[in-house]
Amino acid sequence: MQLISPVDSVFLLGESREHPMHVGGLQLFEPPAGAGPDFVRDLHEQMVAYTDFQPTFRKHPATVLGGIVDLGWTLDDDVDLDYHLRRSALPRPGRIRDLLELISRVHGTLLDRHRPLWEAYLIEGLPDDRFAVYTKVHHCLLDGVSALRLAERTLSTDPEETEVRVPWSLPPRERPKRSLPASAANRALSTLGGTLGGAAESLAGLAPSALTLARAALVEQQLTLPFRAPKTMFNVKIGGARRVAAQSWPLERIRRVKAAAGPVTVNDIVLAMCAGALRMYLQEQNALPDAPLVAMVPVSLRTEAEANAGGNQVGTILCNLATDVEDAGARLTAIGESTRGNKKVFSELPRLQALALSALMIAPLGLGSVPGFVASAPPPFNVVISNVPGPSQPLYWQGARLGGHYPFSIVLDGLALNITLVSNNDHLDFGLVGCRRSVPHLQRLLNHLEDALKDLERAVGA
């Protein structure tokens, strides 16, 4: 029996009906020219032919000594693919709204721990013969970034390729070996949940730099620290039901704003879009606080000189979203200053210490399970906004073009909203997840994101 690692066990021990600990992804496909009415049925028949399952897709927690759980893994020798792969059809007229309502329900249900911890859905019935694939996998098996990368490996840059690849049969890629601290920290920082799981490991590297961090954070006042965020409607105890929303924006629009705005990054523009949308949404709910919202943001800590260097240098900063500022241009300036100032502190630290400080930033989320903590304590931050690099060219699946690739992550007590986006060829694909009870009318945030981008375009003359 293989033991479950301490990092992976965090996601099993922390899971409950109110807190499903899986990540999901929705891929939207356009069929190739000349595809017949049986195209999706033929795809399904080819998918079910893959019965060679990689170990990751055979795992689920074992029961040891008759009652001890979440200690070790067991691997199923006979995976019930009819259970894990499900073919569904939307009722006519098959609107995107109907698709997202289906995904909302599925994303809020727990995975069966008596089976391998993943499910896949092949969904047809969309206009123009489009179809979708939704996959969810428990975070103890794969983090969000790894799941996205695996999904991309099933696709091809060749629209003429006819092979159908499925994630459960793909062998793992060979990766160069790294030292334990760096690999553990980088895996931990790839998503919010990973960061939580790796906090304890990474904090060990913090002690040697305590004086340096204290000077940077407390004396120079460049670093945004936890527990300075205002209380909002997002920072509450959550229920188990979810609502998701998804939409794409042309990357060229964001780049034009960046070119016209000056010393800001594409990620700063994304943060400004989200900040503007959150401001509008909270105003609608009569719930906009006077103090600015604070976002937890995974960022690259690489300098321009290191842009072409190998390896990873990823950290977690807290960003002032300037939601108290009415003017979109001034809000973007404030966000750019916040991200630059926070990244500057990290860039002056050795890598291990910077990663340890990142873990320290989000460590207070571990207190969310303490009774009364979420209700009584100020939130460490208000929302998670994560921008993940994706494919830079069109991808295909048996000739069907990937139109959208929307990631759906985890929400937690005190963090009822998560915004994750992936770059996909010439678009940015946004995936929003919210607690269905705590974040009403989540889809309105999509309209507000568009309005926020238009405000930015007007503000900078793009």
C-alpha positions in Angstrom: 0.0 0.0 0.0 1.3 3.5 -0.9 1.0 6.0 1.9 -0.8 9.3 1.1 1.6 12.2 1.4 0.9 14.9 4.0 0.2 17.5 1.3 -2.3 15.3 -0.5 -4.0 14.3 2.8 -4.9 18.0 3.4 -7.4 17.9 0.6 -9.0 14.6 1.8 -9.1 15.7 5.5 -10.5 19.1 4.6 -13.3 17.8 2.4 -16.9 17.8 3.4 -20.3 18.2 1.7 -19.8 22.0 2.0 -16.2 21.8 0.7 -15.7 19.6 -2.3 -12.0 19.5 -3.0 -11.8 18.8 -6.7 -10.8 21.0 -9.6 -12.6 21.0 -13.0 -12.1 22.1 -16.5 -14.6 22.7 -19.3 -13.5 22.4 -23.0 -15.8 23.7 -25.7 -15.2 22.3 -29.2 -16.3 23.3 -32.7 -16.7 20.2 -35.0 -14.6 19.9 -38.2 -16.2 20.8 -41.5 -18.2 17.9 -42.8 -18.7 16.2 -39.4 -21.8 14.1 -39.5 -24.6 13.8 -36.9 -22.8 10.8 -35.3 -19.5 12.6 -34.7 -19.9 12.8 -30.9 -21.2 9.3 -30.7 -18.2 8.1 -32.6 -15.9 10.1 -30.3 -17.5 8.4 -27.3 -17.0 4.9 -28.8 -13.3 5.7 -29.3 -13.0 7.0 -25.8 -14.5 4.0 -24.1 -12.0 1.8 -26.0 -9.2 3.2 -23.8 -9.1 0.8 -20.8 -5.4 1.1 -19.9 -5.6 3.4 -16.9 -2.6 5.2 -15.5 -2.0 4.9 -11.7 -3.3 8.4 -11.0 -6.7 7.4 -12.5 -6.9 4.2 -10.5 -6.3 5.7 -7.1 -8.7 6.2 -4.2 -8.3 6.2 -0.4 -7.9 2.7 1.2 -9.6 1.6 4.4 -6.9 0.2 6.7 -7.5 -2.2 9.6 -11.2 -2.1 9.1 -11.8 1.6 9.7 -8.8 3.9 9.3 -9.1 6.1 6.2 -7.1 8.8 4.4 -3.8 7.0 5.3 -3.0 5.1 2.2 -3.9 4.6 -1.5 -5.5 1.6 -3.1 -5.4 1.1 -6.9 -8.5 -0.4 -8.6 -7.6 -3.2 -11.0 -11.0 -3.0 -12.7 -12.1 0.7 -13.3 -15.7 1.1 -14.2 -15.4 3.4 -17.2 -19.1 3.5 -17.7 -19.4 5.2 -14.3 -16.4 7.6 -14.8 -17.1 8.6 -18.4 -20.7 9.9 -19.0 -22.3 11.0 -22.2 -24.9 13.7 -21.8 -27.1 15.9 -24.0 -28.6 19.3 -23.3 -32.3 20.0 -23.8 -33.1 22.1 -26.9 -32.2 24.8 -27.7 -28.9 23.8 -25.9 -27.9 27.3 -24.8 -24.5 28.0 -23.2 -26.5 29.0 -20.1 -27.9 25.4 -20.0 -24.4 24.0 -20.3 -23.1 26.1 -17.4 -26.1 25.2 -15.3 -25.3 21.5 -15.8 -21.6 22.2 -14.9 -22.7 24.1 -11.8 -24.6 21.1 -10.5 -21.8 18.6 -11.3 -19.1 20.8 -9.9 -20.8 21.0 -6.6 -21.1 17.2 -6.0 -18.6 15.1 -4.2 -16.5 12.5 -5.9 -17.1 8.9 -4.7 -14.2 7.9 -2.5 -14.9 4.2 -3.1 -13.9 4.8 -6.7 -11.0 6.5 -8.4 -11.4 10.2 -7.8 -12.3 11.6 -11.2 -15.2 11.9 -13.6 -15.5 13.1 -17.3 -18.6 14.2 -19.2 -19.0 14.3 -23.0 -21.8 16.8 -23.6 -23.6 17.4 -26.9 -26.7 19.4 -28.0 -25.1 22.8 -28.3 -25.9 25.2 -31.2 -23.9 24.7 -34.4 -23.2 21.1 -33.4 -20.7 22.2 -30.9 -19.9 19.9 -28.0 -18.1 20.1 -24.6 -16.0 18.0 -22.3 -16.1 18.6 -18.6 -13.6 16.8 -16.4 -13.1 17.0 -12.6 -10.4 15.4 -10.6 -9.7 15.5 -6.8 -7.0 17.9 -5.8 -5.2 15.1 -3.9 -4.5 13.5 -7.3 -3.7 16.5 -9.5 -3.5 20.2 -8.8 -5.3 22.7 -11.1 -2.3 23.5 -13.3 -1.3 19.9 -13.7 -4.9 19.0 -14.7 -4.9 21.7 -17.3 -1.6 20.6 -18.7 -2.8 17.0 -18.9 -6.0 18.1 -20.7 -3.8 20.0 -23.3 -1.8 16.9 -23.9 -4.9 15.1 -25.2 -5.1 17.7 -28.0 -3.0 18.3 -31.2 -1.8 21.3 -33.2 -2.7 19.3 -36.4 -6.4 19.6 -37.4 -5.9 16.5 -39.6 -4.9 14.2 -36.8 -7.5 11.5 -36.2 -6.2 9.8 -33.0 -8.3 10.4 -30.0 -6.3 10.7 -26.8 -7.8 10.6 -23.3 -6.3 11.8 -20.1 -6.6 8.6 -18.1 -4.4 6.7 -20.6 -1.6 9.3 -21.1 1.7 8.2 -19.5 3.4 10.9 -17.3 5.9 13.1 -18.9 9.6 12.8 -17.9 10.6 15.7 -15.8 14.1 16.8 -14.7 14.8 16.0 -11.1 14.8 19.0 -8.7 15.7 19.3 -5.1 12.9 18.6 -2.7 12.3 22.1 -1.3 11.9 23.7 -4.7 9.7 21.0 -6.2 7.5 20.8 -3.2 7.1 24.5 -3.0 6.4 25.0 -6.7 3.8 22.2 -6.7 2.3 23.8 -3.6 2.1 27.2 -5.2 0.5 26.1 -8.4 -3.0 26.6 -7.1 -4.7 27.9 -4.0 -5.2 24.5 -2.5 -1.6 23.5 -3.3 -0.4 26.6 -1.5 -2.4 25.7 1.6 -1.0 22.1 1.6 2.6 23.3 1.1 2.5 26.0 3.7 3.8 23.9 6.5 6.7 22.6 4.4 7.7 26.0 3.0 7.5 27.8 6.4 10.6 25.9 7.4 12.7 28.1 5.1 11.3 31.3 6.6 13.3 31.3 9.9 16.7 32.3 8.4 15.2 35.3 6.8 13.0 36.6 9.6 14.8 39.8 10.0 14.9 40.5 6.3 11.2 39.9 5.9 10.4 42.0 9.0 12.4 44.9 7.5 10.8 44.6 4.1 7.2 44.1 5.3 7.0 46.3 8.4 9.7 49.0 8.0 9.6 49.7 4.3 5.8 49.1 4.1 6.0 47.8 0.6 4.3 44.5 1.2 0.6 43.9 1.4 0.0 41.7 4.4 -2.9 39.4 5.4 -5.8 40.6 7.5 -5.9 44.1 6.1 -8.8 43.3 3.7 -12.3 44.5 4.5 -15.1 42.1 5.3 -17.3 41.5 2.3 -20.2 39.2 1.2 -17.6 36.8 -0.2 -15.9 36.3 3.1 -18.4 34.0 4.8 -19.1 30.4 5.6 -20.1 28.6 2.4 -22.6 25.9 1.5 -22.0 22.9 -0.8 -23.9 24.0 -4.0 -21.9 25.8 -6.6 -22.6 28.2 -9.5 -20.1 28.6 -12.4 -19.7 31.2 -15.1 -17.4 31.3 -18.1 -16.5 33.6 -21.0 -13.6 34.5 -23.3 -12.0 37.8 -24.2 -9.7 38.6 -27.1 -6.1 38.8 -25.8 -5.5 41.6 -28.3 -7.9 43.9 -26.5 -6.0 43.4 -23.2 -2.6 44.0 -25.0 -3.9 47.2 -26.5 -4.7 48.5 -23.1 -1.3 47.5 -21.8 0.4 49.3 -24.7 -1.5 52.5 -24.0 -1.3 52.4 -20.2 2.4 52.4 -19.7 4.3 50.4 -17.1 1.8 47.7 -16.4 1.6 44.0 -17.3 -1.1 41.9 -18.9 -1.9 40.4 -15.5 -2.3 44.0 -14.1 -5.0 44.6 -16.8 -6.7 41.3 -15.9 -6.7 42.4 -12.2 -8.1 45.7 -13.2 -10.9 44.0 -15.1 -11.7 41.9 -12.1 -11.5 44.9 -9.8 -13.9 46.9 -11.9 -16.3 44.0 -12.2 -16.2 43.3 -8.5 -16.8 47.0 -7.7 -19.9 47.0 -10.0 -21.2 43.7 -8.6 -20.9 44.8 -5.0 -22.5 48.2 -5.8 -25.5 46.3 -7.2 -25.7 44.3 -4.0 -25.3 47.5 -1.9 -22.3 45.7 -0.4 -19.3 47.7 -1.6 -17.0 48.4 1.4 -15.2 51.7 1.8 -11.8 50.0 2.0 -10.3 48.4 -1.2 -10.6 44.7 -1.7 -7.4 42.6 -1.6 -6.8 39.6 -4.0 -4.5 36.7 -3.5 -2.6 36.4 -6.8 0.0 33.8 -7.9 2.7 35.6 -9.9 6.0 35.1 -11.5 8.9 36.5 -9.4 11.3 36.5 -12.4 13.1 39.6 -13.4 13.5 40.8 -17.0 17.1 39.5 -17.0 15.8 36.0 -15.9 13.0 35.9 -18.5 14.7 33.2 -20.6 16.2 31.2 -17.7 14.9 27.7 -16.9 13.1 26.5 -13.8 10.3 28.1 -11.9 10.0 31.1 -9.8 6.4 31.5 -8.7 5.2 33.3 -5.6 1.9 34.4 -4.0 1.3 38.1 -3.4 -1.6 40.1 -2.0 -2.7 42.8 -4.4 -4.7 46.0 -3.6 -7.6 46.0 -6.1 -8.4 49.7 -5.5 -12.1 49.0 -5.6 -12.6 52.3 -3.6 -11.3 54.2 -6.6 -14.0 55.2 -9.1 -11.8 56.1 -12.1 -10.8 53.0 -14.1 -7.4 54.5 -15.2 -6.5 55.5 -11.6 -7.6 52.1 -10.4 -5.2 50.4 -12.9 -2.4 52.7 -11.8 -2.9 51.7 -8.2 -3.1 48.0 -9.0 0.2 48.3 -11.0 1.9 50.0 -8.2 0.7 47.4 -5.7 1.9 44.4 -7.8 5.2 46.0 -8.5 5.8 46.9 -4.9 4.9 43.5 -3.6 7.0 41.7 -6.3 10.0 44.0 -5.5 10.0 42.7 -1.9 10.0 39.1 -3.1 12.6 39.7 -5.8 15.1 40.9 -3.2 14.9 37.6 -1.3 16.5 34.2 -2.1 14.1 32.0 -3.9 13.4 29.6 -1.0 12.7 32.5 1.3 10.4 34.1 -1.2 8.4 30.9 -1.6 8.3 30.5 2.2 6.9 34.1 2.5 4.3 33.2 -0.1 3.2 30.3 2.1 3.1 32.7 5.1 0.8 35.0 3.1 -2.0 32.4 2.7 -1.4 30.4 5.9 -4.2 32.1 7.7 -6.7 30.3 5.4 -5.9 27.2 7.5 -7.8 28.9 10.3 -11.0 28.9 8.4 -12.0 25.5 9.9 -11.7 26.9 13.4 -15.3 27.5 14.8 -16.2 31.1 14.7 -13.0 32.3 13.0 -14.6 33.3 9.6 -17.4 35.1 11.3 -15.3 37.0 13.8 -11.9 37.6 12.2 -11.1 40.0 9.3 -10.4 38.1 6.1 -6.7 37.5 5.2 -7.8 38.6 1.6 -11.1 38.8 -0.2 -10.8 36.8 -3.5 -8.4 34.5 -5.4 -7.5 35.6 -9.0 -5.2 33.3 -10.8 -3.9 33.7 -14.4 -2.5 30.5 -15.8 -0.5 30.4 -19.1 -2.1 28.1 -21.7 -1.5 27.1 -25.3 -0.3 29.8 -27.7 -1.7 28.2 -30.9 -5.0 26.5 -32.0 -5.5 23.0 -30.7 -7.7 20.2 -32.0 -9.3 16.9 -30.9 -9.9 14.6 -33.9 -10.2 17.7 -36.0 -12.6 19.5 -33.6 -11.2 22.9 -32.8 -10.8 23.9 -29.1 -12.9 27.1 -28.8 -12.8 27.6 -25.0 -10.9 26.1 -22.1 -12.4 27.2 -18.8 -10.9 26.3 -15.4 -13.1 25.9 -12.3 -11.3 25.8 -9.0 -12.1 25.5 -5.3 -14.0 27.9 -3.0 -13.5 27.8 0.8 -15.0 29.1 4.0 -14.1 32.8 3.9 -13.5 32.7 0.1 -16.8 32.2 -1.6 -15.6 33.3 -5.0 -12.7 32.1 -7.2 -11.6 33.6 -10.5 -9.2 31.6 -12.6 -8.3 32.2 -16.3 -6.2 30.5 -18.9 -4.7 32.0 -22.0 -5.9 30.0 -25.0 -4.3 30.9 -28.3 -5.6 34.4 -28.9 -8.1 34.6 -26.1 -8.3 34.7 -22.3 -10.8 32.1 -21.0 -12.3 33.1 -17.6 -13.8 30.5 -15.3 -15.7 31.8 -12.2 -16.8 29.6 -9.3 -19.0 30.8 -6.5 -20.9 29.4 -3.5 -24.5 29.4 -4.9 -26.0 30.7 -1.7 -23.4 33.4 -0.9 -22.7 34.8 -4.5 -26.1 35.3 -6.1 -26.4 36.0 -9.9 -22.7 35.1 -10.5 -23.2 35.3 -14.2 -23.6 39.1 -13.9 -19.9 39.3 -13.2 -19.3 38.4 -16.8 -21.2 41.5 -18.0 -19.3 43.5 -15.5 -16.0 42.2 -16.7 -16.8 43.4 -20.2 -17.9 46.8 -18.9 -14.7 47.0 -16.8 -12.6 46.3 -19.9 -14.5 49.0 -21.9 -13.9 51.4 -19.0 -10.1 50.7 -19.2 -10.1 51.1 -23.0 -11.7 54.5 -22.6 -9.5 55.5 -19.7 -6.2 54.9 -21.6 -7.4 55.6 -25.1 -6.9 52.1 -26.4 
